[in-house]
Amino acid sequence: MHLPGALLANSTGPRSNTATCDDLNHCRKPSHIVWSCLSTIFIYTYVSMHLNAPSPRKGILRRCARVIKMMMFAFVAPELFVGFAFRQFCTASRFMEGFRQDPNASHPEFHEDREATRTEGFFFAMGGFASTDGHPIVMLSDFREYRYPKGDLVDPRPWLRRKKSEIVDAVRSLLPKQTEDHEEPEEHPALLMTPRERMVADIKDKSNKNLLAKAFAVLQGFWFIFQCGFRLNQRLPLTQLEVMTVAYGGVNIFIWSLWWYKPIGVDQPIRLLRVDEEEEDEDYVQIIENKERPKRAMLHIRAMSMIMGFYPLYKPTIDHSVPEFWSSDPTTADINRGFIVECAVGCLFGWIHVAAWNSDFRTPVELWIWRGSAVAVTCVPLLFAVLILLPGSGRIFQRFFFYTVCAPLFILYATGRLLLVGIAFAALRALPEPALEDVSWSSWFPHIT
């Protein structure tokens, strides 16, 4: 392989005896390497977190814990989010095409704007639409039975159950009355919007998308890759931690591209009315079903649901939010394609670590641990892809097959990931001098001496 030899210095080759590393020779410290890599990985992970709509009943602490938990998942297995994003992308596409091709759809205004419709499709896939009783609308066939209200829906939160019209009337009563000589003020443009325009405006309002953060993450990622490319051009090796950071950047490129139009930071769902539902009710009524909540899924069902986005025990008529890796009701083809994409990106993530095959390690034990872990992280997703393509792939949901085949592969993969992280940091304690040497920027940019 040519690339591994180009990425890092050969572990068996002689080190330069003439190379020195001090401030006069433009060298860098291990602490600078750690800060640059960790900050880049954190920015990658945080900006790519396009989570599903949470339950309105959860407080701020539980929501923060949810974000931290999902970020830990993204750090340990970022390829899971690639499959998650791909399945939601397929759902958003089916949502968009379904309303364009169905002339009898109850929302003919969906035929207008491609970008807005895809955003609405993502909003639907993430559980952003709910009925008036607070249960998410997760089926496209069910969504056609709902409409956006002409008036203002009552906010589901108990402290905001008064209609906006009542609040406006209360405010107007405090203002001085106008005389007959004064003309009535014109209606605010927002009050003249169509139901479709108000829906799009509500989605944008509920989405706290920080374009500045996304732009900063993209610039940080390009700058990091730019520096790594300069180091390779000047035949300077990369550290194992930098190789790992490049791998995270490659995975997050897929996530960003798939979730480009997905709303981020949604706190409350948009409540829709059924086509035959009246709007005269002024008080919010919480419907409580006397239904038995399904039992907690077994370990193998929960694991495969997280990996493949299939939730056989989820009941939207009981819960008030969708599961964390939910992507609406994906077809079997969407599940299989998403899993194949997930495995392919997982192989790419592992192969980037294999590219550091000839890196310089302090001991042969660390060298072979890195190589074995990189091979395991590369091959395990490939084995799962083969399992899903074989006839009778549904057996991976069976308990015996899961614990005898899938669980050992999961353990092998997780162990390999943790060992790669540990070796990447352990290698920083004794870096070779070429790895500490910084790029000579003056040789690349025109300057006057």
Buried (B, 14 or more C-beta within 10 A) or exposed (E): EEEBEBBBBEBEEEEEEEEEBEEEEEBBEBEEBBEBBEEBBBBBBEBBBBBBBBBBEBEEEEBEEBEEEBBEBBBEBBBBBBBBBBBBBBBBBBBBEBBEEBEEBEBEBBBEEEEBBBBBBBBBBBBBBBBBBBBBBBEBEBBBBBBBBEEBBBBBEEEEEBBEEEEEEEEEEEEEEEEEEEEEEEEEEEEEEEEBBBBBEBBEEBBEBEEEEBEEBBEBBEEBBEBBEBBBEBEBBBBBBBBBBBBBBBBBBBBBEBBBBBBBEBEBBBBBBEEEBEEEEEEBEEEEEEEEEEEEBEEBBBBBBBBBBBBEBBEBEEBBBBBBBBBBBBEEEBBBBBBBBBBBBBBBBBBBBBBBBBBBBBEEEBBEBBBEBBBBBBBBBBBBBEBBEEEEBEEBBEEEBBEEBBBEBBEBBBEBBEBBBBBBBBBBEEBBBBBBBBBEEEEEEEEEE
